[in-house]
Amino acid sequence: MGSDKLGRLLWLSVAAAVATIALKTTAWALTGSVGLLSDAAESVVNLVAALIAVGALRWSSMPADDEHAYGHTKAEYFSAGAEGIMIFIASVTIVVAAVGRLLSPQPVEDVGLGLAVSAVASLINLAVGLLLVRAGRANRSIVLEADGKHLLTDVWTSVGVITAVAVVALTGWQVLDPLIALAVAANIAFTGGKLVRRSGSGLMDRALPDDDLRLIDQALRPFREDGIVFHALRTRRAASRSFVSLHVLVPGTWTVFHGHRTATEVETAIRETLPHASVFTHLEAIEDPLSYQDTGLDPDPSAPLHTAPPTTTDPPA
């Protein structure tokens, strides 16, 4: 799916946020429930987050340039982080409103109509959230997936709020209304924390997940069976794109042509197994001790160079 189609999905999220803000604000105005007010406040966060996501997706889809040789895909992590921060702000706002209602309880009114309006808003969020999460996972887009998960969190929040307000109306237990608002605040703060952690992991160049590492190992297995050795494997992910670098150790008797052809075959095998991956290889001689001294990020510059390479040629193809 191209970035234009992904962008249209995010604009759908914007439209859903506008609709749910209107509906949930109406529900709060009808009932006076601080729980429904907290639900409406989260929808405002949804709108701001969706607008940030639209900009981040457009930025991340820009091609690589002289100043950003590895592309702009990390912009998606800024969007996810900003969304997490916005969620925290919303949770604080909800806590303030809920504490005020705890100190001064008020009855809820017109509950039936208010909850019906809120339920319609939740159904809109459910449909759009599921669509965004599926598209985000299919296209390895943290922006779409984060926005979709936020909407789905909003749905479960709304279900809890609707249930609590209904109980308040049936039992007259007014204190339950601000208590459920506090529970909403805790829930969305937890969601915000997960988004911020995920954003931070991406910006800190965390290694690819174990499933992807197993795919890389599977791609290298046929070469190992032919006597090729690999080390210094490093991986990282920048949103939808993965980066893989490794050293390829071949017999020192091979020509540059033969070694380069093998390295190219290794890169191709990894890319075929792991789509959206940029692969970088460094060719080394198996027999050279120096090949085993540069596996760290900062190889020892004082390590002696070996100036007597083998003189034989490639083995028969």
Contacts in CASP RR format, 6 or more apart in sequence:
PFRMAT RR
TARGET T0000
AUTHOR 0000-0000-0000
METHOD contacts of the structure
MODEL  1
MGSDKLGRLLWLSVAAAVATIALKTTAWALTGSVGLLSDAAESVVNLVAA
LIAVGALRWSSMPADDEHAYGHTKAEYFSAGAEGIMIFIASVTIVVAAVG
RLLSPQPVEDVGLGLAVSAVASLINLAVGLLLVRAGRANRSIVLEADGKH
LLTDVWTSVGVITAVAVVALTGWQVLDPLIALAVAANIAFTGGKLVRRSG
SGLMDRALPDDDLRLIDQALRPFREDGIVFHALRTRRAASRSFVSLHVLV
PGTWTVFHGHRTATEVETAIRETLPHASVFTHLEAIEDPLSYQDTGLDPD
PSAPLHTAPPTTTDPPA
1 135 0 8 1.000
1 138 0 8 1.000
1 139 0 8 1.000
2 139 0 8 1.000
3 57 0 8 1.000
3 58 0 8 1.000
3 61 0 8 1.000
6 57 0 8 1.000
6 61 0 8 1.000
6 135 0 8 1.000
6 136 0 8 1.000
6 139 0 8 1.000
6 141 0 8 1.000
6 143 0 8 1.000
6 144 0 8 1.000
7 54 0 8 1.000
7 57 0 8 1.000
7 58 0 8 1.000
9 131 0 8 1.000
9 132 0 8 1.000
9 135 0 8 1.000
9 144 0 8 1.000
10 50 0 8 1.000
10 53 0 8 1.000
10 54 0 8 1.000
10 57 0 8 1.000
10 132 0 8 1.000
10 143 0 8 1.000
10 144 0 8 1.000
10 147 0 8 1.000
11 54 0 8 1.000
12 128 0 8 1.000
12 131 0 8 1.000
12 132 0 8 1.000
13 46 0 8 1.000
13 50 0 8 1.000
13 53 0 8 1.000
13 128 0 8 1.000
13 129 0 8 1.000
13 132 0 8 1.000
13 147 0 8 1.000
13 148 0 8 1.000
13 151 0 8 1.000
14 47 0 8 1.000
14 50 0 8 1.000
14 51 0 8 1.000
14 54 0 8 1.000
16 46 0 8 1.000
16 124 0 8 1.000
16 125 0 8 1.000
16 128 0 8 1.000
16 129 0 8 1.000
16 151 0 8 1.000
17 43 0 8 1.000
17 44 0 8 1.000
17 46 0 8 1.000
17 47 0 8 1.000
17 50 0 8 1.000
18 47 0 8 1.000
19 121 0 8 1.000
19 124 0 8 1.000
20 43 0 8 1.000
20 46 0 8 1.000
20 121 0 8 1.000
20 122 0 8 1.000
20 124 0 8 1.000
20 125 0 8 1.000
20 154 0 8 1.000
21 40 0 8 1.000
21 43 0 8 1.000
21 44 0 8 1.000
21 47 0 8 1.000
23 117 0 8 1.000
23 118 0 8 1.000
23 120 0 8 1.000
23 121 0 8 1.000
23 124 0 8 1.000
24 36 0 8 1.000
24 39 0 8 1.000
24 40 0 8 1.000
24 43 0 8 1.000
24 117 0 8 1.000
24 118 0 8 1.000
24 121 0 8 1.000
24 158 0 8 1.000
25 40 0 8 1.000
26 114 0 8 1.000
26 117 0 8 1.000
27 33 0 8 1.000
27 36 0 8 1.000
27 39 0 8 1.000
27 40 0 8 1.000
27 114 0 8 1.000
27 115 0 8 1.000
27 117 0 8 1.000
27 118 0 8 1.000
27 121 0 8 1.000
28 35 0 8 1.000
28 36 0 8 1.000
28 37 0 8 1.000
28 39 0 8 1.000
28 40 0 8 1.000
30 109 0 8 1.000
30 110 0 8 1.000
30 113 0 8 1.000
30 114 0 8 1.000
30 117 0 8 1.000
31 108 0 8 1.000
31 109 0 8 1.000
31 110 0 8 1.000
31 111 0 8 1.000
31 114 0 8 1.000
31 115 0 8 1.000
31 165 0 8 1.000
32 106 0 8 1.000
32 108 0 8 1.000
32 109 0 8 1.000
33 108 0 8 1.000
33 111 0 8 1.000
33 161 0 8 1.000
33 165 0 8 1.000
33 168 0 8 1.000
33 177 0 8 1.000
34 97 0 8 1.000
34 98 0 8 1.000
34 100 0 8 1.000
34 101 0 8 1.000
34 177 0 8 1.000
34 178 0 8 1.000
34 181 0 8 1.000
35 98 0 8 1.000
35 161 0 8 1.000
35 164 0 8 1.000
35 165 0 8 1.000
35 177 0 8 1.000
35 178 0 8 1.000
35 180 0 8 1.000
35 181 0 8 1.000
35 184 0 8 1.000
36 114 0 8 1.000
36 118 0 8 1.000
36 161 0 8 1.000
36 165 0 8 1.000
37 94 0 8 1.000
37 97 0 8 1.000
37 181 0 8 1.000
38 94 0 8 1.000
38 97 0 8 1.000
38 98 0 8 1.000
38 161 0 8 1.000
38 181 0 8 1.000
38 184 0 8 1.000
38 185 0 8 1.000
39 118 0 8 1.000
39 154 0 8 1.000
39 157 0 8 1.000
39 158 0 8 1.000
39 161 0 8 1.000
39 184 0 8 1.000
41 90 0 8 1.000
41 93 0 8 1.000
41 94 0 8 1.000
41 97 0 8 1.000
42 87 0 8 1.000
42 90 0 8 1.000
42 94 0 8 1.000
42 154 0 8 1.000
42 157 0 8 1.000
42 184 0 8 1.000
42 188 0 8 1.000
43 121 0 8 1.000
43 125 0 8 1.000
43 154 0 8 1.000
44 90 0 8 1.000
45 83 0 8 1.000
45 86 0 8 1.000
45 87 0 8 1.000
45 89 0 8 1.000
45 90 0 8 1.000
45 150 0 8 1.000
45 188 0 8 1.000
46 125 0 8 1.000
46 150 0 8 1.000
46 151 0 8 1.000
46 154 0 8 1.000
48 86 0 8 1.000
49 79 0 8 1.000
49 82 0 8 1.000
49 83 0 8 1.000
49 84 0 8 1.000
49 86 0 8 1.000
49 87 0 8 1.000
49 147 0 8 1.000
49 150 0 8 1.000
50 147 0 8 1.000
52 79 0 8 1.000
52 82 0 8 1.000
52 83 0 8 1.000
52 86 0 8 1.000
53 79 0 8 1.000
53 83 0 8 1.000
53 143 0 8 1.000
53 144 0 8 1.000
53 146 0 8 1.000
53 147 0 8 1.000
55 79 0 8 1.000
56 75 0 8 1.000
56 76 0 8 1.000
56 78 0 8 1.000
56 79 0 8 1.000
56 143 0 8 1.000
57 76 0 8 1.000
57 79 0 8 1.000
57 141 0 8 1.000
57 143 0 8 1.000
57 144 0 8 1.000
59 72 0 8 1.000
59 75 0 8 1.000
60 72 0 8 1.000
60 73 0 8 1.000
60 74 0 8 1.000
60 75 0 8 1.000
60 76 0 8 1.000
60 143 0 8 1.000
60 239 0 8 1.000
60 240 0 8 1.000
61 72 0 8 1.000
62 68 0 8 1.000
62 71 0 8 1.000
62 72 0 8 1.000
63 71 0 8 1.000
64 70 0 8 1.000
64 71 0 8 1.000
64 72 0 8 1.000
65 71 0 8 1.000
70 238 0 8 1.000
70 243 0 8 1.000
70 278 0 8 1.000
71 238 0 8 1.000
71 241 0 8 1.000
73 238 0 8 1.000
73 239 0 8 1.000
73 240 0 8 1.000
73 241 0 8 1.000
74 202 0 8 1.000
74 203 0 8 1.000
74 238 0 8 1.000
74 239 0 8 1.000
75 239 0 8 1.000
76 141 0 8 1.000
76 142 0 8 1.000
76 143 0 8 1.000
76 239 0 8 1.000
76 240 0 8 1.000
77 142 0 8 1.000
77 198 0 8 1.000
77 199 0 8 1.000
77 200 0 8 1.000
77 202 0 8 1.000
77 203 0 8 1.000
77 239 0 8 1.000
78 199 0 8 1.000
79 142 0 8 1.000
79 143 0 8 1.000
79 146 0 8 1.000
80 142 0 8 1.000
80 143 0 8 1.000
80 146 0 8 1.000
80 195 0 8 1.000
80 196 0 8 1.000
80 198 0 8 1.000
80 199 0 8 1.000
81 195 0 8 1.000
81 196 0 8 1.000
81 199 0 8 1.000
81 200 0 8 1.000
83 146 0 8 1.000
83 147 0 8 1.000
83 150 0 8 1.000
83 192 0 8 1.000
83 195 0 8 1.000
84 191 0 8 1.000
84 192 0 8 1.000
84 193 0 8 1.000
84 195 0 8 1.000
84 196 0 8 1.000
84 199 0 8 1.000
85 192 0 8 1.000
85 196 0 8 1.000
87 150 0 8 1.000
87 188 0 8 1.000
87 189 0 8 1.000
87 191 0 8 1.000
87 192 0 8 1.000
87 193 0 8 1.000
87 195 0 8 1.000
88 189 0 8 1.000
88 192 0 8 1.000
88 193 0 8 1.000
90 185 0 8 1.000
90 188 0 8 1.000
91 185 0 8 1.000
91 186 0 8 1.000
91 188 0 8 1.000
91 189 0 8 1.000
92 185 0 8 1.000
94 181 0 8 1.000
94 182 0 8 1.000
94 184 0 8 1.000
94 185 0 8 1.000
94 188 0 8 1.000
95 181 0 8 1.000
95 182 0 8 1.000
95 185 0 8 1.000
97 178 0 8 1.000
97 181 0 8 1.000
98 178 0 8 1.000
98 179 0 8 1.000
98 181 0 8 1.000
98 182 0 8 1.000
98 185 0 8 1.000
99 178 0 8 1.000
99 182 0 8 1.000
100 178 0 8 1.000
101 177 0 8 1.000
101 178 0 8 1.000
101 181 0 8 1.000
102 175 0 8 1.000
102 178 0 8 1.000
102 179 0 8 1.000
105 174 0 8 1.000
105 175 0 8 1.000
105 177 0 8 1.000
105 178 0 8 1.000
106 174 0 8 1.000
107 172 0 8 1.000
107 174 0 8 1.000
108 165 0 8 1.000
108 168 0 8 1.000
108 169 0 8 1.000
108 174 0 8 1.000
108 177 0 8 1.000
111 165 0 8 1.000
111 166 0 8 1.000
111 168 0 8 1.000
111 169 0 8 1.000
112 169 0 8 1.000
115 162 0 8 1.000
115 165 0 8 1.000
115 166 0 8 1.000
118 158 0 8 1.000
118 161 0 8 1.000
118 162 0 8 1.000
119 158 0 8 1.000
119 162 0 8 1.000
121 158 0 8 1.000
122 154 0 8 1.000
122 155 0 8 1.000
122 158 0 8 1.000
122 159 0 8 1.000
122 162 0 8 1.000
125 151 0 8 1.000
125 152 0 8 1.000
125 154 0 8 1.000
125 155 0 8 1.000
125 158 0 8 1.000
126 151 0 8 1.000
126 152 0 8 1.000
126 155 0 8 1.000
128 148 0 8 1.000
128 151 0 8 1.000
129 147 0 8 1.000
129 148 0 8 1.000
129 149 0 8 1.000
129 151 0 8 1.000
129 152 0 8 1.000
129 155 0 8 1.000
130 148 0 8 1.000
130 152 0 8 1.000
132 144 0 8 1.000
132 145 0 8 1.000
132 147 0 8 1.000
132 148 0 8 1.000
132 151 0 8 1.000
133 144 0 8 1.000
133 145 0 8 1.000
133 148 0 8 1.000
133 149 0 8 1.000
133 152 0 8 1.000
135 141 0 8 1.000
135 144 0 8 1.000
136 142 0 8 1.000
136 143 0 8 1.000
136 144 0 8 1.000
136 145 0 8 1.000
137 145 0 8 1.000
139 240 0 8 1.000
140 239 0 8 1.000
140 240 0 8 1.000
140 276 0 8 1.000
141 239 0 8 1.000
141 240 0 8 1.000
142 198 0 8 1.000
142 199 0 8 1.000
142 239 0 8 1.000
142 240 0 8 1.000
143 239 0 8 1.000
146 195 0 8 1.000
146 198 0 8 1.000
149 191 0 8 1.000
150 191 0 8 1.000
150 195 0 8 1.000
153 187 0 8 1.000
153 188 0 8 1.000
153 191 0 8 1.000
156 187 0 8 1.000
157 184 0 8 1.000
157 187 0 8 1.000
157 188 0 8 1.000
160 180 0 8 1.000
160 183 0 8 1.000
160 184 0 8 1.000
161 180 0 8 1.000
161 181 0 8 1.000
161 184 0 8 1.000
164 176 0 8 1.000
164 177 0 8 1.000
164 179 0 8 1.000
164 180 0 8 1.000
165 177 0 8 1.000
165 180 0 8 1.000
167 173 0 8 1.000
167 176 0 8 1.000
168 174 0 8 1.000
168 176 0 8 1.000
168 177 0 8 1.000
202 236 0 8 1.000
202 237 0 8 1.000
202 238 0 8 1.000
205 236 0 8 1.000
206 236 0 8 1.000
206 237 0 8 1.000
207 213 0 8 1.000
207 234 0 8 1.000
207 235 0 8 1.000
207 236 0 8 1.000
208 216 0 8 1.000
208 235 0 8 1.000
208 236 0 8 1.000
208 237 0 8 1.000
208 242 0 8 1.000
208 244 0 8 1.000
212 235 0 8 1.000
212 242 0 8 1.000
212 274 0 8 1.000
213 235 0 8 1.000
215 273 0 8 1.000
215 274 0 8 1.000
216 233 0 8 1.000
216 235 0 8 1.000
216 244 0 8 1.000
216 270 0 8 1.000
216 273 0 8 1.000
216 274 0 8 1.000
218 273 0 8 1.000
219 266 0 8 1.000
219 269 0 8 1.000
219 270 0 8 1.000
219 272 0 8 1.000
219 273 0 8 1.000
219 274 0 8 1.000
220 230 0 8 1.000
220 266 0 8 1.000
220 269 0 8 1.000
220 270 0 8 1.000
222 269 0 8 1.000
223 230 0 8 1.000
223 262 0 8 1.000
223 265 0 8 1.000
223 266 0 8 1.000
223 269 0 8 1.000
224 230 0 8 1.000
228 248 0 8 1.000
228 249 0 8 1.000
228 250 0 8 1.000
228 262 0 8 1.000
228 266 0 8 1.000
229 248 0 8 1.000
229 249 0 8 1.000
229 286 0 8 1.000
230 246 0 8 1.000
230 247 0 8 1.000
230 248 0 8 1.000
230 249 0 8 1.000
230 266 0 8 1.000
231 246 0 8 1.000
231 247 0 8 1.000
231 249 0 8 1.000
231 292 0 8 1.000
231 295 0 8 1.000
232 245 0 8 1.000
232 246 0 8 1.000
232 247 0 8 1.000
232 282 0 8 1.000
232 294 0 8 1.000
232 295 0 8 1.000
232 296 0 8 1.000
233 244 0 8 1.000
233 245 0 8 1.000
233 246 0 8 1.000
234 244 0 8 1.000
234 245 0 8 1.000
234 246 0 8 1.000
235 242 0 8 1.000
235 243 0 8 1.000
235 244 0 8 1.000
235 245 0 8 1.000
236 242 0 8 1.000
236 243 0 8 1.000
237 243 0 8 1.000
240 276 0 8 1.000
241 276 0 8 1.000
241 277 0 8 1.000
241 278 0 8 1.000
242 274 0 8 1.000
242 276 0 8 1.000
242 277 0 8 1.000
242 278 0 8 1.000
243 277 0 8 1.000
243 278 0 8 1.000
243 280 0 8 1.000
244 270 0 8 1.000
244 274 0 8 1.000
244 277 0 8 1.000
244 278 0 8 1.000
244 279 0 8 1.000
244 280 0 8 1.000
245 279 0 8 1.000
245 280 0 8 1.000
245 281 0 8 1.000
245 282 0 8 1.000
246 266 0 8 1.000
246 280 0 8 1.000
246 281 0 8 1.000
246 282 0 8 1.000
247 281 0 8 1.000
247 282 0 8 1.000
247 283 0 8 1.000
247 284 0 8 1.000
247 291 0 8 1.000
247 294 0 8 1.000
247 295 0 8 1.000
248 259 0 8 1.000
248 262 0 8 1.000
248 263 0 8 1.000
248 266 0 8 1.000
248 281 0 8 1.000
248 282 0 8 1.000
248 283 0 8 1.000
248 284 0 8 1.000
249 284 0 8 1.000
249 285 0 8 1.000
249 286 0 8 1.000
249 291 0 8 1.000
250 258 0 8 1.000
250 259 0 8 1.000
250 262 0 8 1.000
250 283 0 8 1.000
250 284 0 8 1.000
250 285 0 8 1.000
250 286 0 8 1.000
251 285 0 8 1.000
251 286 0 8 1.000
251 287 0 8 1.000
251 310 0 8 1.000
251 315 0 8 1.000
252 285 0 8 1.000
252 286 0 8 1.000
252 287 0 8 1.000
252 288 0 8 1.000
252 309 0 8 1.000
252 310 0 8 1.000
253 310 0 8 1.000
253 311 0 8 1.000
253 312 0 8 1.000
253 313 0 8 1.000
253 314 0 8 1.000
253 315 0 8 1.000
254 262 0 8 1.000
254 314 0 8 1.000
254 315 0 8 1.000
255 313 0 8 1.000
255 314 0 8 1.000
258 314 0 8 1.000
259 283 0 8 1.000
260 283 0 8 1.000
263 281 0 8 1.000
263 283 0 8 1.000
266 279 0 8 1.000
266 281 0 8 1.000
267 279 0 8 1.000
267 280 0 8 1.000
267 281 0 8 1.000
270 277 0 8 1.000
270 279 0 8 1.000
271 277 0 8 1.000
271 279 0 8 1.000
284 290 0 8 1.000
284 291 0 8 1.000
285 291 0 8 1.000
285 309 0 8 1.000
285 310 0 8 1.000
287 310 0 8 1.000
288 306 0 8 1.000
288 309 0 8 1.000
289 306 0 8 1.000
290 303 0 8 1.000
290 304 0 8 1.000
290 305 0 8 1.000
290 306 0 8 1.000
293 299 0 8 1.000
293 300 0 8 1.000
293 303 0 8 1.000
294 303 0 8 1.000
END
